[in-house]
């Protein structure tokens, strides 16, 4: 698949019509769009509420990944017979609107002949103003995300340092335990040696016994 970005993203289309819930996805990339893939279709779906909230969550399993919601649109399907055809019609209109915004920055033939740049300059100035606002918002978002990353790294580092300290403590206890075992073995050897000496003295005492 293409790398996920603003230009390379996945579209998710979910709709509920006539008690049928359906979901399909489309992978896009710079300069093109992939085919739609049907994910699931559930029948006899009844929504018990007339007003509710939309919630979006994600899970990646063992690997870490980012999931950014670039755009989220909710549309009514009232008086719509075919949700998929309605979506295609809406998407075509959205692309046309976007194309019109781009064409606003170009000179029209009549304006070029008359060298009238007023409309184009105004459109470009508005676009630059909007772009600056978007850049400021993006800067704030990046600063917030960087702060979150720094805080997360700090917590992770403290956790690693604590675990490292715990491991050092465990190693120290293991060494102390090994040292104690060595001392116990030495003591056992000393006791055995004393027993042998006592036995030798008892055997060589000519019948006299030691009170042991």
N, C-alpha and C positions, 0 to 999 in steps of 0.2 A: 504494500500500500504506500501511498505518498505520505511524506511527513506531515503531521497535523499542524496547521497554522491557521491564521485568519483566512488565507487564500486556499488552503487545503484543509477542508473540514468535512464533517459528516452532518447531513441533514436528517432529521428524524421527524416523520409525519405520523401523528397519532390522531385518530378521529373515532367518534362514537356516533353511529347513525342507525336508527331503527333497531336498537338493542344489540348492535354488532360493534365490538371494539376491535380496531385493527391498527397495527403498527408496521411501518416500513421505513427503510433507511436508504440514503444515497450518499456515496462518497464523491466529493468534488475535489478538483485540483485546479491549479492555475491554468486557465484557458479551456477548461472542459468539465464535464459532469459525467459521472458514471450512471449505470442503470440502477433503478430502484429495486431493492430486495425486500420481499415480504418477510417480516419477522414472526408475527403470529396473528391469529384471528379468533376472537372469542364471541360466541353467540349467547343470546339471552342474558345480556349484561344490563342490569337495572341499577341506575343511580338513585339512591333513596333521598337525596337532598337536591334542592333546586339551586342552592348557592353554596359554594365551597371554595377551597384553595388548591392551587397547584403546588406540588412539591417534587423536587428533582434531587436524586441522590445517585451515587455511583460507588462501585467497589472494584478493585483491581486484583484481589487475591494476594499472593505473596510479593508481587512486584509493586514498585511505587510508580505512579503515573499522575499526570495532571489532567483534569477535565475542566475545560473552560466553556461556559455558556456564552456564546457570542451574541445570539439573538433568540428571543422567545416571543412568539406571536400566538394569540388566541383569537379564533374567528368563529362566528356562529354559523351553523349549518341549517338554520331554519329556512325552509322553502328551497333546499338544495337536494336534488335527486341523486347526483353522482359526486361524492366528496372528492374523488381523485381528479375528475375533470375540473371541478371547481377550484381545486388547489392549483392545477396547471394554469388555469385562466388567471388566477390571482398572481402567481409567480411571474407570468408573462407581463402583466401590468406593472409589477414592481421593477422588472428589468427595464421596461420602457421609461418609467419615471427616472430611474438611475441614468439612463442614456440621455434623457432630456437635461438633467442637471449637468452632465459633462458637456453637452453641446452648448450650454449657456455660456461657457468660457471661450467659445469660438466666434469669430466674426462671421456674420451673415453676408451673403454676396452684396446686398445693397449697402450695408454698413462699410464693407471694404471699399466699394467704389467711392463713397462719400467721405471715407476716412473718419467715420464716426465711431469712436472707441468708448463712448460714455457707458453704454450698457455693459460691455465686456469688462471694463475696468471696475464697475460696481459689482458685477458678479464675481470677479476674481478677488476683490477686496472682502466681500462677504465670505467667500470660501476660505481665504487666509485667516479671517477672524474666527471662523468655525474651527479651522484646523488648530489654531493656537489654543482655543478652549479645550479641544480634545487632547492636545499635547499636555496641557496643565493637568487635566484629569488623569491622564496616563501616568504622568510623573508622580502624582499623589498616590495612585494605586501601586506603582513600583516601590515608592518609599515605604508604604505600609507593608508590602510583601517582603521587602528586604529586612524591615524591622522584625517581622515574624520569623524570617529565616535565621536572623542573628540570635533572637531569643531561643529558637529551637536548638541551634547549635550550642548555645550556652548551657541549656538544660542537659543536652546530650553529653557535653564535655564533663559536666559535674557528675552525671551518672557514671560515665566511664572512669573518672578519677576515683569515685567511691568504690566501684567494682575492683579497680586496680589496688586500692588500699585494702579491701577485703581479701583479695588474693594474696597480697603480701602478708597479711595477718595469718591466713591459713598456712602459707609456706613456713612462717615462723613457728606456728604450733606443730607442724609436721617435723620440723628440725628438732624442736624441743622434745617431741615424742620419741624421735629416733635416738636422741642423746640419752633420754631416760631409759630406753630399751638397752642401749649399750651399757649403762651403769648397772641395770638389773642383771645383765648377762655376766658382767664382771663380779657382781656380788654372789651370783650363783656359783661361779667358778671358785671364789674364795671359800664359800661354805663347803663345797665338795672337797676342796683341798684340806680344810680343817677336819672334816669327817675322816678322811684317809689318815691324817696324822693321829687322830684320836684312836682309830682302829689299830694302827701300828703300835701305839704305846700300850694299848690294852692287851694286844697279843704278846708283847714282849715283857709284860709285867709279872710273869710267872704265877698267874692265878689271882693276883690282886686286881680287882676291878675298879674302874672309875665310876663314880655315881652319875653316869650319863644315861 
